[in-house]
Amino acid sequence: MNRDIGKAVWQAWGGTLRWGIIKSILRKDKWKYYNIDWIDDEAYKGAQEDRTRLLGEKGKGYQIYQPVRCDHVKIADLESINISVKKLQEKTRQ
């Protein structure tokens, strides 16, 4: 179970990709959950703050949902992603 700690993950949200690193894992009700350190997550944080303001949840503050159920994120194969990004960069230079 701990083999996932330290791995990169991604999540599609609001037309963007969120990226993070698994910091810890827990099991609950037959599900595996990850605590994730999200990277460059300002768009998501801003949206959660707006949601809180619009719904009138004063005093509660916005919520970054933690832990995240394992099927709500994908493990990122960074090497494969890097290769694909390099190919895209080459194509756009042509």
N, C-alpha and C positions, 0 to 999 in steps of 0.2 A: 504494500500500500504506500509506503514512504518513497517508493521509487519515483513518484510524480513530483515530489518537493523539489523546487528549483527549476522546474520546466516552464517554458514559455507557453502561454495560452492566448487565444484570441476569442472575441465574441462580436458578432455582428449586432450593431445597435444603431438605430436612427440613421441609417444610410452611411455609417462609418464603421471602422473596425476598432475595437478596444483591444489593447495589448496589455498583458500582465505576466507576473511570475507567481507561481504557486508557492505560498509561504508555509502553509500547514494544511493538514487533511483531517477530517473527522467523519465518522459514520453515524447515521441517524436514520432509523426506520428503513433499513436496508438500502439506503442511498449513501453515496460518497459525496462529501462537500469539500470545497476548496476555499481557504482564505487566500485571497489574491491581492498582491501589491500591483495596482493598476498604474500604467505608465502614461504620461501625457493625457490625462483623462479629464481635462478641463471642460470639454463639451458636455460630457455626461454629468459632471458635477453641477455645471450651470443649469442643465435641464432639470435636475433633481431639485435645485434651489427654486427654480421657476415653478415647478410642480407644487412644491410645498407652499409657496406664496399664493398661487392661484387657488389651491384647495383650502386655503385658510387654516392650515395646520400650524398656526403660530405656537411657538414654544417648543415644538417637536424638532424643528430643524430638518434639513434634508437628510436623506438616507442613502448611503452607498451600501447596497445589499451585500452583506457578508454573513455567513459564508455562501458561496455560490454552488448550486447543485452541479455535479460533474457533467451532466448532459446539457448544460446551458453554455458551456465553453468547449472549445476544441484545443487539443494539444497542438502547438505550432512546431512544424518541422522547419526550423530556422535555416538550415542549410539548403533545403529545397526552395524555400521562399526566396532566399538570397540569390540563387541561381536564376529563378524566374524574373526577379527584379532586374538583374544584370541584363538578361535577354531583352526585357522591355526597354531598358535604357539604350541598348544598342540599336534596337529597331526605331526608336524615336529620333536617333541621331542621323538616320539614313535619309 
